[in-house]
């Protein structure tokens, strides 16, 4: 098992410094306390930095510079509570590291930090500040962490010993390795590419290598695994992403948790069926009615939807009032939510009118049949059907609406991304429309998903270059 840095993140008062010193002492690693290193380097205390003209912003800039320059060699790093606030910090901290989120009850945190010299960030009372700040930071803490540990009521020595039982080289419990072996053996029975076998098998003796993957039935058509694995390699994150083609999400997720799977992309037909299997679901996923991302952390299952972000972001600067959504499935629901957030009035048109009506009732929007398209003159047309997809057989030469119905002033966004240039997009270009290819949705939902599951914000241009 490769020795990696151990990074402790979490709010003030969760024990990052004291627990970190104990872990480092046991392992014989250097202990780096980020706040102490900053004070030593700057020659002034953190309260003095906060009291300077630029206040917290000046401190965060110094903090980021210090984090980026931390050594890659094995060490125990105790971060400041706000280190997760900047994406570049998470990117640097995840490099060659296991990241452990320390949590504690709000009452315990207040007791531990009462009377310290650190200035208030909000001007609220101590208890109110802890509650408010934790609510703001917890999603970022979860995204960045590989492991979560509750230090409430634990001495630093006791907490360090328990954490080491989880992460210490040579101390991985045999049942964890057995569960990883079971998972990998099962994956190898599915039709994943032969080139993916050895990298996956290499994770068996080291469950600290976090697994990620796409869960669906089918899902082997997904382009995500090569891109995720390249990102892990570029960012020096000890992790692997693969295909999890399984008809039973409940059975799979139960095994995945035991085998050290950290996060899942979810595709058809599981986006709706996973709802009752989750402990907490983001509001946007609940409204859309679909989960395409699951974070597995600390025995809890968190559900998200990043599909709508994949539609929302490419529409930046695309102005208009009326958006016609073609289709009434999960992608259409994400599209309705996304265009609504952009200020459009959505209209749902579907071949099966009853399905359109059901979705329209859920969102409170107008609906109709696809044959009604010419009744409207939309500024934006989004194809959320599978018509035009490479695997759609004879439909690969078809378009969801006649090209003759498109007008030059329309924006056409086809969510189909295989092929990148669909018959609808070719026809739209011929009619003088502006177009957005489905690869843009794929790129933006992937980078949002990567951020949700790893805490790292990846520039879209990088993924676009690799994909195209």
N, C-alpha and C positions, 0 to 999 in steps of 0.2 A: 504494500500500500504506500503510495507516494505521500510524503509529508507535505502538508500545506499550511498556509497561514490560517490562524483561527481568529475570526473577526467577531467581536461582540458589539451588537447594536441595541438600541432601546432608549427609553426615556431616562432622564436623570433619576437617580435613586433606585434603579433596578439592580445595581451592584456590578456594573460593567468593570469598574476599576479594581475593586477588591476581589471579585471572582476571577478576573483576568490574571491578577498577580498570583493567585493560588494555582490556576491552571498552568501558567508559565513555569512556576516553581516545580511543579510535579513533572512536567515534560522536559525541563531543562531548556526551554525556549526563552528568548528575550521577550520582555513585556514592554509594549509601547502604549502609554496612556496618551491619547491624542491631545487632550486639553493641556496636560503637563508639558508635552513636547512643544506645543504652540507657545506657551508662556516662556519656556526656556529659550526658544528660538527668537521670540520677539523681545525678550527682556522686559516684559510687563505682564501684569495679570490679566485674565480675561475680563473682569469687571472694568479694568482700565481701558481695555480695547473697546468694550461696549460704550464706555463713557466718552470715547473720542468723537470727533465731529460726525463721522459716518455711522457710528453705532453698530447695530447688528450686522449690517451689510458688509462693513469692513471686516468684522470677525469671520463671516461666512467665506469671504474671499481668501483670507489667510488660511482658514480651515481647509478649503478646497485645494489650495496650493500645497499644503502639508500632506494631505491624503494622496495626491497624485505622486508625490515624491517618496512615499513609504517604500521600503525594500520589499522585493518579492520573496525573499528567503523566509523559511518558517519562523513565525513569531506569533505571539498573542497580542492582538491589537484591540484596545478598548476605545471606542469612538465617543464623540460627543453626542448628546441626544438629538441634535438637529442635523447630524451628518447626512441623513437621508433626504434633506430638502433639495439638494442639487443632484440632477441625474449623473453628472460627471463623477460625483463622489461614489455613487453606487457602482458605476462602471469600474472605477479604480479599486474599490474595496472587494469586489467580487473576483478580482484577478487572482488566480491560483489560491483560492481561499474557500474555507467553510465558514458560512456566515450564520451566527447564532443570535436570535432575537431573545433578549431577556425581558420578561414582563413581570409585573407585580401589581398588587391591588393599589388603587388610587390612595387608599388610606395609608398603606405602608410607604408609598412613595412620598406622601406629604410628611410623614413622620421622619423619614430619612433625610429629606432635603430642607426641612424647616430650619431657619437660622443661617443658611449658607449665604455667601456674599454675591451669588450670581443675581444679576438684575432681572426684574420681571420682563417678560416678552410681550405681555398683553395689557398690563395695568390692572388685571383682575386680581381677586383674592387668590391665595395660593391654591386652594381646593378647586376654584373655578378655572384657574389657568391650567392646572393638571388635566382636568376633565376635557376642556376645550382643545388643548394642544394634542392630547392623546387621540381624540376623535379625528383631528386633522392628519396626524402622522401615521396612525395605525395602518392604513392601506399601503403606505410606502414601506413601513417596517415589514409587513407581511410579504410584500413582493420581493424584497431584498433578501429575505432569510431562507436558509436551508432547514433550520431547526428552530423550534420555539421552546423556551424553558421558563417556567414560572418560579421566580426566586422568593415569592412571598413566604415569610416565616423561616427561611433557610439561612444558616450562617454561610459566609463566603466559602469556607472550607468544605462544608457539606454540599453546597451548590456545585462547586468545582468538581468534587468527586463524582457527583451524579452526572454532570455533563460529560466528564471523561469516560464514563461507562458507555456513553453513546458514540463518542467521536474518537476516542483514543486508539491509535494504531495497535492492532493485536488484541483489542478488547471488544471488537464487533461480536455481538451475540450470534451464535451458530444459527438460530432460527431466522435471523435476518438474511444470512447468506443462503439458507435453504429456500426462503421465500423468493429471493432474487433468482435463484437457480430455477425454481418452478415457473416463474414468470418468463424468463428468457427461453426456457425449453418450450413453453407454450407458444411464444412469439415465433420461434423457429419452425413451428408446424404450419404457420400461416404463410401466404405467398409473398413474403418480403424479399427484396432483391438479395441474391447470394452475397453481394459485396457488403451487406449490412450485418452479416452473421458474426464475423470475428470481432468487430468493434463492440457489438452488444454482449458477446460472451466475455469480453475483457472486463466488463463491469461486475461480473458475478462475485469475485473475491473482495470487492471494494464497494459496499453499498453506499459509502459516502459520495460516490459518483451518482449524482441525482439523475433519474430518468424522467424524460418527458416524452409525449407522443400524441398522435392523433387517434382518437377513438371514434370508430364508425363501422358501418357494415353496409356497403363496402367503404374502404378508405385508401386502398392501394394507389388510386389515381392521384393522391395528394402530392403536391410539389413541396410541401413544407419541410419534410425531414432533411433533405440536403442543405436547405438554407439555414435552418436552425443549427445543424451540426457545424456548418461553416462559421456561423456567428459564435458558437461556443468556442471554436478553435481560435478565432481571431481575438476574442475577449479573454482567453485563458480561463474559461469557466469549466470546472470539472463536471461535465454533464453530457448526456447523450439523448437524442430525440429519435423516435422510431414510429413505425405504424403499429397500431393496436386494432386489428380488425376483429371485432367480436360482436355477436348478436345480443349479448346479455350484459348491459352496462352495470347492473347491480353486482353481479358476480365478479366482473372485471375490476371495478373500483375497489372492492373489498380486498382483492389480491394485490392490487397496485399499491395501496397504502402500506401493506406489510412489506412490500419489496422496495420501498424507497422511491416510488414514483412521486415527483414533486408537482407536476402540472400536466393538464390534458387540454388539447384542442378537441372540440367535440363537433362531429359532423353528422349527416343523416345516417340513420333515422333517430338518433339519440338526443337531439337538441331539446326536445320537449319531454322525453321520458325520464331524463335525469333529474328533473325538478324535485320529486319527492325523496331523492337520495342525498340532497344537499342540506347543509346546516344553515347557510346564510346565502341569500341571493341579492345581488345588486338591484336597485330600483329599476334601472333601464332594462335589464334582462327580464324582470317581472312584467313590465309594460309590454315589451316586445313579445314575450311569451316563449322565449328560446334562450338557452344557455349554450354558448360555443366555447367557453373557457372555464376550466375547473382548477382551482388552486387547492392542493392537499397539504395542510400544515398543522402540526400539533394535534392530530386526531380530528381536525375539523375539515369540512369540505365547503369551499366558497365558490359560488357561481357568478359568472360575468357574461356579458355579451359585447364583443368587440366588432361584430359584423357591421353594426350601424356606424361605428367610427370609420370603417373602411369605405363607407359611402359618403359620410359627412365631410371628411377631410378633402377628398378630390373635388368637392363642390365649392370649395372656397373661391370666391370671386365670380361664381356662376350665378348671375342674377335672374330673377323671374318671379312669377306669382303662382302659376299653376304647374303642378307636377303630376303626370300620369304614371302610375306604377302598374306594370304589366305582370300579373301573377298574384297569387294569394297564399304562398307558402311562407316559410321562415325568412327567406331572403327578402320577400316583399314586405313583411312586417318590419324588418330592420330598415328597409328603405323608407317606409312611411314615417317611422320615428325620426330618421336622419333628415328627411326633407322638411319635416315639421320643425325640427330644431334650427333649420336654415331659414325658416320663415315662409316656406311654400305652403300652398293649400293642396294637399294630396288628394288624388282621385284613384281608386283601385279598380282596375279592369281585369277580369279573368275569364277564361273560357268557360269554367263552371261558375255561373253567376252566384249560386248559393254560397259558395266558399268566399267569394268577394264580399257578399252581404255580411257574412259572419265576421270577417275581419273589419269591415267598415263599421259595424256596430260596436266592435271592441274599441276602435280608435275614434269613432264619431265622425267619419268622413263619408263622402259620396262614393258610390260604387256603380258598376255596370259590367256589361260584357265587353270583351276585346273588340267585338264588331261595332261597338259604340264609339270607337276611337275618333272617327271623323267628326263627331258632335263637338269635340273639344279642340281647342288650338293651344296645346300646352307649351309652356316655355321649356319644360324639361320632360324627357321621356326616359324612364328607367325600365330596362328589361330584367325582371326578376324571375323569369321562367327559364327552363333548360333548353328552350328552342335555340338552335345554333351551336349547341355543344358538340364537340368532336365525337363523343360517344353516343350521340343521340340518333345514330343511324341515318335514315333518309332525311330526318329533320335537320341534319347539318347543312342542308342546302336551302333551308326555309328561314323565314323571319317571323317574329311574333305578330307583327302588323305589316301590311303591304308597304313597300318602300314608297309607293306613290302617295301614301298618306302623310309622309314626312315633308316638312316645309323648311326652307333654308334658315329661318330664324330659330329653329329648335336646337336644343342641346340634347344629345342622345348618349346615355350611359348604359352600356351593356354589362351586366354583372357576370356573364359568362366569360371565363378567361382561358379556356382551352377550346378552340384556338384563340390566340391573342386578337386576331382580326376576324371577327365573325361576319356572316352575311349581312346582319343588321348594320354593323359599323361600316362595311364597304358601301352598302346602299346609302347610308346616311351621308357619307363623304361625297358620293356622287350627286346627292341632292343639295349639297352645300351646307349641311349641318355641321356644327362643332360636335366633336365626339370625346367620350371618356371611355377607354377600354377597361374591361373587367380586371386586367392585371393591376390597375390602380387600387381597386377594392382589395384584392389579395394582398398587395404590399402594405397598405395602411392598416388593415385588420391584423396582419401578422405582426407589425412592429408594435401595435397597441397590445396585442396578446403577449408578445415578448416582454414588454414592460410590466404587465400585470403579473407575469409568472417569474420574472427574474429581477425586476426593479430597474433594468437597464433600458435606456431610451436610445434606440438605434436610428440614425438618419435614414430617411426613405430612399435617398439616392443610392446608398450602398446596396440595399436589397433590390432596387430596380435594376442596377447594373448587373447583379448576379443573375437575376431572373431573365433579363432580356439579352 
